[in-house]
Amino acid sequence: MLERVNSFLTMVSLVGIIGNLIVISVYTRKRDRQTSTFFILILAFSDLIVCSVLIPMTIYFENVSFRTSNLLLCKTYFFVTTSTVPASCLLMTAIAFDRYFCICMVNRNIMTPFRAKIVCAILLFVSGMLSVIPTL
């Protein structure tokens, strides 16, 4: 059973890495200054970390029954787990608000590229702070 789970996670990881690299390469070439482009790039980077770091670490920890003598590896796993998942959720929420502002409040120009960068920085900081306590 564990072999099936590991092969499924490996496939999800590979597809996620390839897909997010494609998204990053396409959206970095876009030269528009839209906030949605910025949010999608940040979300793709966050998902790339999940697919390239978190999923392989999960496969490793499942193979060793979540027992390891390496404290740094254990803390890194919990930090990445508890920071990237909230970061992705918060970024998707920010994308939803951005789309709402662009569609329903067209004339107000609420979300500017500068504000989008500030929002992303705050969301990434909050998700990082949320992961400190479980990591300790």
Summary of the structure (lengths in Angstrom):
residues: 136
radius of gyration: 17.4
end to end distance: 31.8
largest distance: 57.5
contacts: 375
relative contact order: 0.13
helix: 83%
strand: 0%
